[in-house]
């Protein structure tokens, strides 16, 4: 993804796993061969494997910089973490921090870590393994997490402390941040900055998790939405009714996705999703009664 500029904000992609194929019905239980065939003309090998028909996702963060602050949005899967139920996430050893350093940022320079939600593949680099302990990766950052989201997973953890809540990520990627005093719990409509050239706010995005959020960036006349898991794959622009297996409330997730697509359709606003493969950034365009995604190469 080439750098996106929103007012005084610069947005870069920090890659962890650039291309990871998933079985189509594991990702979307209600997908049909017909809807895939209808969209193969604009979804090439970067997004659907030609040989297997598997859907390809990316795992990445967004780095947002202004002259005043530096933020990371969603932190992927993380290294050295025990995730046996999903082998593709298990005991990773990826150059994520090296990719961040290549953009000119050290972990100590990050001021904010923003979590759209607390699923396992969005919180992993919240912590890293140091001398056998999980410690915050970004020691000088405030970690912004949704209050409702945190309480949901905290209740599940308290009810079954020995159960690996969220594949174990709540224990190894969330609780150490809380214990270090770096967590800040926010409402789903929290506004962090309101400068004319650099405004950033959370917005409710119900359906995928108990307190799911998206992040809006505004600067001057520019606008972008970091949608987290409101949308997983570009085929959902053409078929918003495709429901992800992890949606806690599929009907609400579809409504949220439809509202976002309608808001952005045929506007200059960027859509920056949590899992679209490169070139990742793009804009929503109308196509008949549905939508398509136009990648910005």
C-alpha positions in Angstrom: 0.0 0.0 0.0 1.4 3.4 -0.9 1.2 6.0 1.8 -2.2 7.6 2.3 -2.4 11.3 3.4 -5.3 12.6 5.4 -4.8 16.2 6.3 -1.6 16.3 8.3 -1.8 12.5 9.0 0.3 10.0 7.1 -0.9 6.4 7.0 1.3 3.4 6.2 0.7 -0.3 6.3 2.8 -2.4 8.6 2.7 -6.0 7.3 2.7 -9.1 9.3 1.4 -11.8 6.9 0.8 -10.3 3.5 -1.2 -13.2 2.0 -2.9 -15.9 3.9 -5.5 -18.2 2.2 -8.5 -19.4 4.1 -11.1 -21.9 3.0 -14.1 -19.9 1.6 -16.7 -21.6 3.7 -14.6 -21.3 6.9 -14.5 -17.6 6.3 -18.0 -17.2 5.1 -20.4 -20.0 5.8 -23.1 -18.7 3.5 -20.9 -18.1 0.4 -22.0 -19.7 -2.8 -20.2 -20.7 -5.9 -22.5 -18.4 -7.9 -21.5 -15.3 -6.1 -17.8 -16.1 -6.5 -18.2 -16.7 -10.2 -20.0 -13.4 -10.6 -17.0 -11.5 -9.1 -14.0 -13.3 -10.5 -13.7 -10.7 -13.3 -12.5 -8.1 -10.8 -11.0 -10.3 -8.1 -7.8 -11.8 -9.5 -5.2 -14.2 -8.0 -4.3 -11.7 -5.3 -7.7 -12.1 -3.7 -8.9 -15.6 -4.6 -6.5 -18.5 -5.2 -7.1 -19.7 -8.8 -6.3 -23.4 -8.0 -8.3 -23.8 -4.8 -10.8 -21.0 -4.7 -9.6 -20.1 -1.2 -10.0 -16.4 -0.2 -6.8 -14.6 0.5 -6.5 -12.2 3.5 -3.7 -10.0 4.7 -2.8 -9.4 8.3 -1.5 -5.9 8.9 -1.5 -2.8 11.1 -1.8 0.8 10.2 0.8 3.3 11.2 -0.7 6.8 11.6 1.7 9.7 12.0 1.4 13.5 12.5 4.0 16.0 13.6 2.6 15.6 17.1 1.9 11.9 17.6 2.3 8.4 16.3 -0.3 5.6 16.5 -0.7 2.0 15.6 -4.1 0.6 14.7 -4.7 -3.1 15.4 -1.6 -5.3 16.0 -2.2 -8.6 14.1 -1.3 -12.0 15.5 2.1 -11.6 17.2 5.2 -13.8 17.4 5.7 -16.9 19.6 2.1 -17.2 20.6 0.4 -20.5 21.2 -2.6 -20.7 18.8 -3.0 -24.5 18.0 -6.6 -24.1 16.7 -5.4 -22.0 13.8 -2.0 -23.3 12.6 -1.4 -20.3 10.4 -1.3 -18.1 13.5 0.6 -20.5 15.7 4.1 -19.8 17.0 4.8 -17.2 14.4 8.2 -15.7 13.7 7.5 -12.7 11.5 9.5 -9.6 10.8 6.7 -7.2 12.0 8.9 -5.0 14.2 11.5 -4.9 11.4 8.8 -3.7 9.0 7.8 -1.0 11.5 11.5 0.0 11.8 11.8 0.2 8.0 9.1 2.9 8.2 11.3 4.9 10.6 9.5 4.1 13.8 10.8 2.2 16.9 8.3 0.7 19.3 9.3 3.2 22.0 8.2 6.0 19.6 4.5 4.9 19.4 2.2 7.1 21.5 -1.1 5.3 21.0 -2.2 1.7 20.2 -5.8 1.6 19.0 -7.8 -1.6 19.0 -10.9 -1.7 16.8 -11.7 -4.9 18.7 -9.9 -7.6 20.7 -9.9 -10.6 18.5 -6.8 -12.7 18.5 -5.5 -11.5 15.1 -5.9 -7.8 16.1 -4.1 -7.7 19.4 -1.1 -10.0 19.0 1.7 -7.4 18.9 0.2 -5.6 21.9 2.8 -7.7 23.7 6.1 -9.5 23.0 8.0 -12.2 24.8 10.9 -10.9 26.9 12.8 -13.2 29.3 9.9 -15.6 29.4 7.2 -12.9 30.1 4.7 -11.1 28.0 5.4 -7.4 28.1 3.9 -4.5 26.3 5.6 -4.1 22.9 5.0 -0.3 22.9 6.1 0.7 26.4 5.4 4.4 26.1 2.0 4.1 24.4 -1.6 4.4 25.7 -3.5 1.3 24.5 -7.1 2.4 23.7 -9.6 -0.5 24.0 -13.4 -0.4 23.9 -14.8 -0.6 27.4 -17.7 -2.8 26.3 -15.4 -5.1 24.4 -13.0 -5.5 27.3 -15.8 -6.2 29.7 -17.2 -8.9 27.4 -13.9 -10.8 27.2 -13.0 -10.2 30.9 -16.3 -11.8 31.9 -15.5 -14.8 29.7 -12.1 -15.1 31.2 -13.3 -14.7 34.8 -15.9 -17.4 34.2 -13.3 -19.9 33.0 -9.8 -18.7 33.9 -8.1 -21.8 32.6 -9.9 -21.7 29.2 -7.9 -20.0 26.4 -10.4 -17.1 25.8 -10.0 -15.8 22.3 -7.4 -18.4 21.5 -5.5 -17.4 24.6 -4.9 -13.8 23.4 -6.9 -12.2 26.2 -4.4 -13.6 28.7 -1.1 -13.1 26.7 -1.9 -10.0 24.6 -4.5 -7.9 26.6 -4.1 -8.6 30.3 -0.3 -7.8 30.4 -1.1 -4.3 29.0 -3.7 -3.8 31.7 -1.4 -5.0 34.4 1.3 -2.5 33.2 -1.2 0.4 33.6 -1.1 1.2 29.9 -4.7 0.4 29.0 -7.3 3.1 28.5 -10.9 2.0 28.1 -13.0 4.1 25.8 -16.6 4.3 24.7 -17.5 3.3 21.1 -17.9 6.9 20.1 -14.7 8.2 21.7 -13.0 11.2 20.0 -9.2 11.3 20.5 -8.2 14.3 18.4 -10.3 17.1 16.9 -7.8 19.2 15.1 -8.9 20.5 11.7 -5.9 18.8 10.0 -5.9 15.7 12.2 -9.2 14.5 13.7 -9.5 10.9 14.8 -12.5 9.3 16.4 -13.9 5.9 17.1 -17.4 5.0 15.9 -19.7 2.1 16.8 -19.6 -0.8 14.4 -21.9 -3.5 16.0 -22.1 -7.1 14.9 -18.6 -8.6 14.7 -17.9 -8.5 18.4 -19.6 -7.3 21.5 -18.1 -3.8 21.3 -16.8 -3.6 17.8 -15.6 -0.2 16.5 -14.2 1.5 13.4 -11.9 4.5 13.3 -12.5 7.7 11.3 -9.7 9.9 10.2 -10.5 13.5 9.0 -8.1 16.2 7.9 -9.1 19.2 5.9 -11.3 17.8 3.1 -9.8 14.3 3.4 -11.5 11.3 5.1 -10.6 7.7 5.7 -12.2 4.8 7.6 -10.3 2.1 9.2 -13.0 -0.5 9.3 -11.3 -3.3 11.3 -13.4 -6.4 10.7 -16.6 -4.8 9.4 -15.4 -6.1 6.1 -12.9 -9.0 5.7 -12.6 -9.5 2.0 -13.4 -7.4 -1.1 -16.1 -9.8 -2.3 -18.2 -8.5 0.6 -18.6 -5.2 -1.2 -20.4 -7.0 -4.0 -22.2 -9.3 -1.5 -22.5 -7.6 1.8 -24.7 -10.4 3.1 -21.7 -12.7 3.4 -21.3 -13.3 7.1 -18.0 -14.0 8.8 -17.9 -17.1 11.0 -16.7 -15.0 13.9 -19.6 -12.5 13.8 -21.3 -12.5 17.2 -24.5 -10.9 15.7 -24.5 -11.6 11.9 -27.6 -9.5 11.2 -26.1 -6.5 13.0 -22.8 -7.1 11.2 -24.5 -7.0 7.8 -26.4 -3.8 8.7 -23.1 -2.2 9.8 -21.3 -3.2 6.6 -24.2 -2.0 4.4 -24.3 1.4 6.2 -20.5 1.9 5.8 -20.5 0.9 2.1 -23.4 3.3 1.5 -21.6 6.1 3.4 -18.4 5.8 1.3 -19.8 4.8 -2.1 -18.7 7.2 -4.9 -17.0 9.5 -2.5 -13.3 10.4 -2.3 -13.1 8.7 1.1 -10.6 5.9 1.6 -11.6 2.5 3.0 -8.7 0.9 4.9 -9.7 -2.5 6.0 -8.1 -5.0 8.4 -7.6 -7.8 5.9 -7.6 -6.8 2.2 -4.4 -7.9 0.5 -2.1 -5.4 -1.2 -2.6 -2.8 -2.5 -5.2 -2.7 0.4 -6.2 0.9 0.3 -9.0 2.0 -2.0 -12.5 3.4 -2.5 -16.0 2.1 -2.7 -17.8 2.5 -5.9 -21.4 1.7 -6.8 -22.1 -1.2 -9.1 -25.8 -1.7 -9.8 -27.5 -2.3 -6.5 -24.3 -3.3 -4.8 -20.8 -2.1 -4.6 -17.2 -2.9 -5.7 -13.9 -1.9 -4.3 -11.4 0.0 -6.4 -7.9 -0.6 -5.2 -5.4 2.3 -5.3 -2.2 0.9 -6.8 
